[in-house]
Amino acid sequence: MAVFDADLRLVRANTGMEQVLSLTEDRMRGLRLPEIVPHPVSDDTEAKMRRVLEGGGPQQLRAGAGPAGTGANDGWSTTLVPLKDPAGRVRAVCLAAHQRLQEHLARQRMLLLSEASTRIGTTADSGRTAQELADIAVPRLADFAAVDLLDAPRHGGEPSPAAPARPLAATRTAVRSVLDDGPTASAAGTKTLYPALSPVARCLAQGHGALYDTADPDLLRWARQDPGAARLLGSETHSVMVVPMRAHGATLGVALFGRHRRAEPFEADDLWLAEELTAKAAVSIHTTRRDSREHTSTMTLQRSLLPQTLPDQGALDIATRYLPAGTRAGVGGDWFDVIPLSGARVALVVGDVVGHGIRASATMGRLRTAVRTLADVDLPPDELLTHLDDLVLHLSADEGGTDDTAESAGGIGTTCLYAVYDPVSRRCALARAGHPPPAAVTPDGAVRFLDVPAGPPLGLGGLPFETFETELPEGSLLALYTDGLLAARDHDIDEALDKMFAALARPAKTLDTVCDRVLTAMLTHRPDDDIALLVARTRALHADRVAAWDLASDPAVVARARKHATEQLTAWGLDDAAFITELTVSELVTNAIRYGRPPIQLRLIHEDSTLTCEVFDSSSTAPHMRRARTFDEGGRGLLLVGQLARRWGTRHALTGKTVWAEQSLSPG
């Protein structure tokens, strides 16, 4: 800017005018514009200034005064404005000139920054994000760009300018050059160790970018220490920018930008733009790595909470599958379990916790533990779900003050299916809490849903669950699953059910084949929600493996019960188990006669390597173990049973109870 008086002689000039014309205000004061800048453009400008003085109002020129020998092609735009006194008389002219090229560059920078918001961070791939940064910078900002990610990202607060620089190990993750054989075109994927005093190490230590030209001593020293830097600076590169990649207190790497084709060196505005672009990439990479770490942690937790191996039991052949969701929402809380129960029975569980992430997985672990604990008490399916419903309510109350998200609700809305199969009676008892019904396939290939009452999801409280019982012929197939299996986005629910039924009905040699067929038929891509699938084929314990006797409520019958047991063991070829079995039968029958009510029944079950002794009576009073004192005549029976048996317990029915004890049989 400059001010000219009524004689069109300069009286004031700002620093910008001095820099453009390379003249001080003192040297220009008192001179006319053509005298300052001898050029036809100056004559035209002065003519316009005279018109302003004569009352012609503000004037515009597409060209303006520039350094000596310059003119309209320099892209200058000039405005002439009258300066008036309080009386309204024009006393001077203000000349304001700006270079339109700078406006254009500023607009280009803003457009590039706007474009970067949609082009950087399009995927959850750190390497791809780094390449997107390099691609958008070349050629519009730099002639080449390279992105190096640290092998061990630094975490902490803001860097200190006084922080000591240390050698840094990094991997060149992305490269882009305007030339196919550009300075860094072949460097992608290589390992780099930046010396402690290199510009890169210094910029990372200080936490901000820097501009360098090839004559800078730091660059020259770096080139002597690092062959890669020597190749970079020896390729006609004349201007370099080094920009740290930082996000949320973590230093992830560094971005290098250079010019070798364009003659203009980088400016402060270019550095600002490079820092903005790099910051966008750094935030995306940091988010990707954080999500990846969280996903890995959640997957590890989820896998550790699911059954690592299926338990040994003879009631069912079982195969399972678990598929985590393929979306960025993360792993959910789907689970399955197989729990051996007394009397050769087996419980099957499939559940689905609402939400995703570590919280959902942790909630799943708590619920799975609770189901196992309740199953050990031998609760019927409807009672077990009622207790589980109460637990979810308590968890919700404990977490009610944490936040407002659905995942903080302690599992409210969780669904669960609990089934108990008895290979002796070949009956299956099931109850479900808002969970999809199981599918059953009879040996002749007929597929149907079991008509299990739906029941409410867990956590609503106060609503009942119902147990459904059905008989399953030996060799029947049961399929339990979570709703992610039916939620495929490329077909509707009816089509999904048809595909599942068709896959289950096809004969297969192994249950693993059945699982794979179901998943192949139902899924064309990674699922949007977690999927847990459990397929079981029923077995049966036939009459030759089960023996039962009705007993009178008379102490004299205890000896007869022992005789029945030993004779049956001889028939099964289990004479080695006779001693422990006699003691167990004697104690359990005696307790039933003494403390229970008739009818009384003794039952022996031989299942593979397990022998189970059960005594039923119609009393609901459960026995408990107590430690006898020195001179007590009783109180040692159950303690002795607990020492000799592998495990023992009590199973209640609608009327009466069954006290049972299991012992392991020696091989052979």
HELIX and SHEET records of a PDB file:
HELIX    1   1 THR A   15  LEU A   21  1                                   7    
HELIX    2   2 GLU A   25  MET A   28  1                                   4    
HELIX    3   3 LEU A   33  ILE A   36  1                                   4    
HELIX    4   4 PRO A   40  ARG A   51  1                                  12    
HELIX    5   5 VAL A   52  GLY A   56  3                                   5    
HELIX    6   6 ALA A   72  ASP A   74  5                                   3    
HELIX    7   7 ARG A  100  ARG A  119  1                                  20    
HELIX    8   8 SER A  126  ALA A  137  1                                  12    
HELIX    9   9 PRO A  199  GLN A  206  1                                   8    
HELIX   10  10 PRO A  217  GLN A  225  1                                   9    
HELIX   11  11 PRO A  227  LEU A  233  1                                   7    
HELIX   12  12 ALA A  268  LEU A  305  1                                  38    
HELIX   13  13 SER A  342  ALA A  344  5                                   3    
HELIX   14  14 ILE A  358  ASP A  376  1                                  19    
HELIX   15  15 PRO A  381  GLU A  399  1                                  19    
HELIX   16  16 ALA A  406  SER A  408  5                                   3    
HELIX   17  17 ASP A  483  LEU A  486  5                                   4    
HELIX   18  18 ILE A  493  ALA A  505  1                                  13    
HELIX   19  19 LEU A  511  MET A  522  1                                  12    
HELIX   20  20 ALA A  543  ARG A  545  5                                   3    
HELIX   21  21 VAL A  557  TRP A  572  1                                  16    
HELIX   22  22 ASP A  575  ALA A  577  5                                   3    
HELIX   23  23 ALA A  578  TYR A  595  1                                  18    
HELIX   24  24 GLY A  637  LEU A  644  1                                   8    
SHEET    1   A 5 LEU A  10  ALA A  13  0                                        
SHEET    2   A 5 ALA A   2  PHE A   4 -1                                        
SHEET    3   A 5 VAL A  90  GLN A  99 -1                                        
SHEET    4   A 5 TRP A  76  LYS A  84 -1                                        
SHEET    5   A 5 GLN A  59  LEU A  61 -1                                        
SHEET    1   B 6 LYS A 191  TYR A 194  0                                        
SHEET    2   B 6 LEU A 168  SER A 177 -1                                        
SHEET    3   B 6 PHE A 144  HIS A 155 -1                                        
SHEET    4   B 6 ALA A 250  ARG A 259 -1                                        
SHEET    5   B 6 SER A 239  ALA A 247 -1                                        
SHEET    6   B 6 ALA A 210  ASP A 213 -1                                        
SHEET    1   C 5 LEU A 316  LEU A 323  0                                        
SHEET    2   C 5 ILE A 531  THR A 538 -1                                        
SHEET    3   C 5 LEU A 477  TYR A 481 -1                                        
SHEET    4   C 5 ALA A 439  VAL A 441 -1                                        
SHEET    5   C 5 VAL A 447  PHE A 449 -1                                        
SHEET    1   D 5 GLY A 332  PRO A 340  0                                        
SHEET    2   D 5 VAL A 346  HIS A 356 -1                                        
SHEET    3   D 5 THR A 415  ASP A 422 -1                                        
SHEET    4   D 5 ARG A 427  ALA A 433 -1                                        
SHEET    5   D 5 PHE A 468  GLU A 471 -1                                        
SHEET    1   E 5 VAL A 546  LEU A 551  0                                        
SHEET    2   E 5 ILE A 600  GLU A 607 -1                                        
SHEET    3   E 5 THR A 610  ASP A 617 -1                                        
SHEET    4   E 5 LYS A 657  SER A 664 -1                                        
SHEET    5   E 5 ARG A 647  HIS A 652 -1                                        
END                                                                             
